Amino acid sequence: MKPLVILSMFITMAALCSMGCTSLARQTEGKMGQHAESFVKEITTTVRSDYLLYLPQQYQTSKKQWPLILFLHGAGERGEDVSKVADVGPPRLIRMGKNDFPFVIVSPQCPENDWWTNDLQIDTLNALLDDVVSRYRIDEDRIYVTGLSMGGFGTWRLAAAYPHRFAAIAPICGGGNPEDAASIAHLPAWVFHGAKDPVVPIAKAEEMVEALKKAGGDVKFTIYPEAEHDSWTETYDNPDLYKWFLSHSLSHEK
């Protein structure tokens, strides 16, 4: 079909639509009392995030695509001073001198009085990943998310919101919605919790682990018998965690 004909059809259809909409508007214009109406409008939202970015030492000399870890801190690191993020997790290890991580590591900061589980923050995290992927050489088959406490809750929530974006997740001393288990059962998960945690009861992790098992999920569960809320220091100090991440990729799961 010639472009001119398509254009003509489009103009005709648009005119008919305009006439129909005008006619409908006139029909409903004088209606009194309660009746059904509809509203459609496209809106956009601007999001922003401060974050710490770690690039491996070989990033500049190697042309390969790099795996990425998204790290979500706990409630104590919220605010406007992004350096606070380096008080815990992989950013802390990097600050202490560990510079041999074979990952790009993205560690955003949640605003004060906000939560990673809020819809706006979930959208922000996804947009942040889009931005980093567009600017750096990232292997999109090897994107992982992990977090502690509030970040553990955020890990579960983000995985449920984007279940096919991540190759594996590692929530620490957090909890999620067991109803999400079916949608993330394909996603390898390694869950960590302290048996004596007084802040986030271990039951929060147990219910997610059990829900994933019932859904046929690939889940590991590590309990630290004597640990209280800080079950993250030992976890992030463990080199096996990072080896486990690298053993998973989206291409392997397909």
C-alpha positions in Angstrom: 0.0 0.0 0.0 1.3 3.4 -1.0 2.3 5.8 1.8 -0.1 8.5 0.5 -3.0 6.0 0.8 -2.0 5.2 4.4 -1.9 8.8 5.2 -5.3 9.4 3.7 -6.8 6.6 5.6 -5.2 7.9 8.8 -6.6 11.3 8.3 -10.1 9.9 7.5 -10.0 7.7 10.6 -8.8 10.6 12.7 -11.6 12.8 11.4 -14.2 10.1 12.2 -12.7 9.7 15.7 -12.9 13.4 16.2 -16.5 13.6 15.1 -17.4 10.6 17.3 -15.6 12.1 20.3 -17.3 15.4 19.8 -20.7 13.7 19.4 -20.1 11.7 22.6 -19.0 14.8 24.4 -22.2 16.5 23.4 -24.3 13.5 24.5 -22.7 13.4 28.0 -22.3 17.2 28.4 -25.8 17.7 29.8 -26.1 14.5 31.9 -27.0 15.1 35.5 -26.5 12.9 38.5 -24.0 10.1 38.8 -22.7 8.3 35.7 -19.6 6.6 34.5 -16.8 8.5 32.8 -13.2 7.6 31.8 -9.9 9.6 31.9 -6.7 8.8 29.9 -3.5 10.9 30.0 0.1 10.0 29.6 2.4 11.3 32.4 6.1 11.1 33.1 8.1 11.1 36.3 11.6 12.3 36.9 13.7 10.1 39.2 17.2 10.6 40.5 19.6 8.7 42.7 23.0 9.2 44.2 25.2 6.1 44.2 28.6 4.7 44.6 30.1 3.1 41.5 32.9 0.6 41.6 34.7 -0.4 38.4 37.2 -3.2 38.4 40.8 -2.3 38.0 40.9 -4.2 34.6 37.8 -2.3 33.3 39.8 0.1 31.2 42.2 -2.4 29.8 39.6 -5.2 29.1 37.0 -4.9 26.4 34.8 -7.6 27.9 31.3 -7.2 29.3 31.3 -7.1 33.1 28.8 -8.7 35.6 27.1 -6.2 37.9 26.0 -6.3 41.5 23.3 -3.9 42.7 23.8 -3.5 46.5 20.9 -2.1 48.7 21.9 -0.8 52.1 19.9 -0.8 55.3 17.8 2.0 56.9 20.8 3.4 58.8 22.5 4.5 55.6 19.6 6.6 54.2 20.0 10.3 53.6 21.9 12.8 51.4 25.5 11.8 52.2 26.3 9.0 49.8 29.5 8.2 51.6 27.4 6.6 54.4 26.6 3.8 51.9 30.2 2.6 52.4 29.6 1.8 56.0 28.3 -1.6 55.1 28.4 -4.4 52.5 30.7 -4.5 49.4 31.2 -0.7 49.4 32.7 -1.0 52.9 35.1 -3.7 51.8 36.2 -1.6 48.9 36.7 1.4 51.2 38.9 -0.9 53.4 41.1 -1.7 50.4 39.5 -4.7 48.6 39.9 -3.9 44.9 39.7 -7.2 43.2 36.0 -7.6 42.8 35.3 -9.0 39.3 32.1 -7.0 39.1 30.8 -3.5 38.5 29.2 -2.7 41.8 26.4 -0.1 42.0 25.4 1.0 45.5 22.6 3.6 45.5 21.4 5.6 48.5 17.8 5.7 49.6 16.5 9.1 50.6 15.8 9.9 54.3 12.5 8.5 55.5 11.9 6.5 52.4 12.1 2.8 51.8 13.5 0.6 49.0 10.1 -1.2 48.8 8.2 1.9 47.8 7.0 1.9 44.2 8.9 5.1 43.4 12.2 3.6 44.7 11.6 0.4 42.8 11.1 2.4 39.6 14.2 4.5 40.4 16.4 1.4 40.9 15.3 -0.1 37.6 15.9 3.2 35.8 19.3 3.4 37.5 20.2 0.0 36.1 19.1 1.1 32.7 21.4 4.1 32.9 24.4 2.2 34.1 23.9 -0.5 31.4 23.7 2.2 28.7 26.9 3.9 29.9 29.2 1.0 30.9 30.1 -2.4 29.4 27.7 -4.6 31.4 26.8 -8.2 30.8 23.0 -8.1 31.1 22.9 -11.9 31.6 24.8 -11.4 34.9 23.1 -8.7 36.9 22.6 -9.6 40.6 20.9 -7.9 43.5 21.7 -8.2 47.2 20.8 -6.1 50.2 20.7 -6.1 54.0 17.8 -5.4 56.4 15.8 -2.7 54.6 17.8 -3.6 51.6 17.0 -7.3 52.1 13.3 -6.4 51.8 14.2 -4.3 48.8 15.9 -7.2 47.2 12.8 -9.4 47.4 10.6 -6.5 46.2 12.8 -5.6 43.2 13.1 -9.2 42.2 9.3 -9.6 42.2 8.8 -6.4 40.2 11.4 -7.4 37.6 11.7 -11.2 37.9 13.5 -11.6 34.6 16.1 -8.9 35.0 18.4 -10.6 37.5 20.5 -13.8 37.3 20.5 -14.4 41.1 19.6 -12.6 44.4 21.0 -12.7 47.9 18.6 -11.0 50.5 20.1 -10.7 54.0 18.0 -10.3 57.2 15.0 -9.2 55.2 11.6 -10.4 54.2 9.2 -10.4 51.3 5.7 -11.3 50.2 5.3 -15.1 50.0 2.7 -14.6 47.3 5.5 -13.5 45.0 7.2 -16.9 45.2 5.6 -18.3 42.1 6.8 -15.4 39.9 10.4 -15.6 41.1 10.7 -19.4 41.6 13.0 -19.6 38.6 15.4 -17.1 40.1 18.3 -18.6 42.2 18.3 -17.2 45.7 20.7 -17.5 48.6 19.0 -16.2 51.8 20.9 -15.2 54.9 19.6 -14.5 58.5 20.7 -14.5 62.1 18.9 -16.9 64.3 18.7 -14.4 67.2 17.8 -11.3 65.1 15.7 -9.0 67.3 15.0 -6.5 64.5 13.8 -8.6 61.7 12.6 -12.0 63.0 14.1 -15.0 61.2 10.5 -16.1 60.5 10.4 -13.4 57.8 13.2 -15.2 55.9 11.8 -18.7 56.7 8.4 -17.9 55.2 10.0 -16.8 51.9 12.3 -19.8 51.7 9.4 -22.2 52.3 7.2 -20.4 49.8 10.0 -20.7 47.2 10.5 -24.4 47.9 6.8 -25.0 47.5 6.9 -23.2 44.2 9.8 -25.4 43.1 12.4 -22.6 43.5 16.2 -22.9 43.6 16.9 -21.5 47.1 19.7 -21.8 49.6 19.3 -20.8 53.2 22.1 -19.9 55.6 21.3 -19.4 59.3 23.9 -18.0 61.6 23.0 -19.6 65.0 24.5 -16.9 67.2 24.0 -13.9 65.0 21.6 -11.1 65.8 20.7 -8.4 63.3 24.2 -8.1 61.8 24.2 -11.2 59.5 25.7 -9.2 56.7 29.3 -8.7 57.8 30.0 -12.5 57.7 28.0 -12.9 54.5 29.8 -10.2 52.5 33.2 -11.3 53.8 32.5 -14.8 52.4 34.2 -15.2 48.9 31.8 -18.1 48.2 28.9 -15.6 47.8 30.6 -13.9 44.9 31.6 -17.3 43.3 27.9 -18.3 43.6 26.8 -15.1 41.9 29.1 -15.8 39.0 27.9 -19.4 38.6 24.5 -18.0 37.5 23.5 -16.2 34.4 20.2 -15.6 32.6 21.5 -17.5 29.6 22.0 -20.6 31.9 18.5 -20.2 33.3 16.8 -20.1 29.9 
